Amino acid sequence: MKLSEFGCKPCRNKTSYEFVPKKENRLELAAVARRIEKSGIGIEAETPFLLMLSVKGRKVSLFRNARFLVKSTAEEKTARETAEVLLPLL
């Protein structure tokens, strides 16, 4: 997946960014989790519907529909850089 396939907008609290796929998706999170583990990205929680990750020191919530939140940043550039690390693993 590429960043151009996602819309990006700040969350209402202005301390996170939401990335929403432009086309409908459904991820097999167990397979994604295995790829993420091999890459060295930390998995903090795993359920059939959600992965909680630590990517470049940022908390990321990844949902089964490929939507994800990059938390604890008010800067879009930082959120996009974090997304660029995660997207090749989806």
Buried (B, 14 or more C-beta within 10 A) or exposed (E): BEEEEBEBEBEEEEEBBBBBBEEEBEBEBEEBBEEBEEEEBEBEEBEEEBBBBEBEEBBBBBBBEBBBBBBEBEEEEBBBBBBEBBBEBB
